[in-house]
Amino acid sequence: MLLQAGVVTLGVPCRMLRLECAICMNVLSEPRSCREGHTFCKGCIHKWLGRSKNCPCDRQKLSKDTLSRNLPLKSMMSNLKV
């Protein structure tokens, strides 16, 4: 599978595959997920949390300590060619 401009070559948008960061809307880089399952680039969510203590998706309380690495997603993405 190849990713180009946010679209997998099969014609499926990255958003439908949950490969896009909810903040920058680009393909995820070092994915981090909150307890509710929202996923962000590590850099994006750390920058966000420097300004706000709430999730950008649902405004629930959020901190760096409550984020987890999304290892299954990271593994899947490492097998994709960008």
C-alpha positions in Angstrom: 0.0 0.0 0.0 1.3 3.5 -0.8 0.3 6.7 0.8 0.2 9.8 -1.3 -1.2 13.2 -0.3 -3.3 11.6 2.5 -4.9 8.9 0.2 -4.0 5.2 0.1 -3.5 4.1 -3.5 -6.5 1.9 -3.2 -8.6 5.1 -3.1 -9.4 4.8 0.7 -8.8 8.2 2.5 -6.4 8.0 5.4 -9.0 9.5 7.6 -11.2 6.3 7.1 -8.3 4.2 8.1 -7.5 6.4 11.1 -4.1 7.2 9.8 -4.5 11.0 10.1 -3.6 13.1 13.1 -6.8 14.8 14.6 -4.8 18.0 15.0 -2.7 18.5 11.8 -4.7 16.2 9.6 -1.5 14.7 8.1 -0.5 11.1 8.2 0.4 10.2 11.8 4.0 10.6 13.0 4.8 8.7 16.3 1.1 8.1 17.0 -0.2 8.7 20.6 -3.7 7.9 21.7 -5.8 9.1 24.6 -8.1 6.8 26.6 -11.1 7.7 24.4 -9.1 6.4 21.3 -8.4 9.8 19.6 -5.0 9.6 17.9 -2.5 12.4 17.3 1.1 12.9 16.2 3.4 12.9 19.3 4.7 16.4 18.4 1.2 17.8 17.7 -0.4 16.6 21.0 2.6 17.7 23.1 2.5 21.1 21.6 -1.3 21.2 22.1 -1.0 20.2 25.7 1.5 23.1 26.2 -1.5 25.4 25.6 -4.4 23.4 26.8 -5.1 20.6 29.3 -8.1 19.2 27.3 -8.4 16.8 24.4 -8.8 18.7 21.1 -11.5 16.2 20.0 -13.9 16.0 22.9 -12.5 18.6 25.5 -12.0 15.9 28.1 -9.2 16.4 30.6 -5.9 15.2 29.1 -2.2 15.1 30.0 1.0 13.7 28.6 0.8 11.0 31.3 -2.5 9.7 30.1 -1.4 9.3 26.5 -0.1 6.0 25.2 1.9 5.0 22.3 -0.3 3.3 19.7 2.0 0.4 18.9 -0.4 -1.6 16.7 -0.9 1.5 14.5 2.8 2.4 14.5 3.6 -1.2 13.5 1.0 -1.1 10.7 2.3 2.3 9.4 5.9 1.1 9.4 4.9 -1.5 6.9 3.4 1.2 4.6 5.6 3.0 2.0 5.0 6.8 2.2 
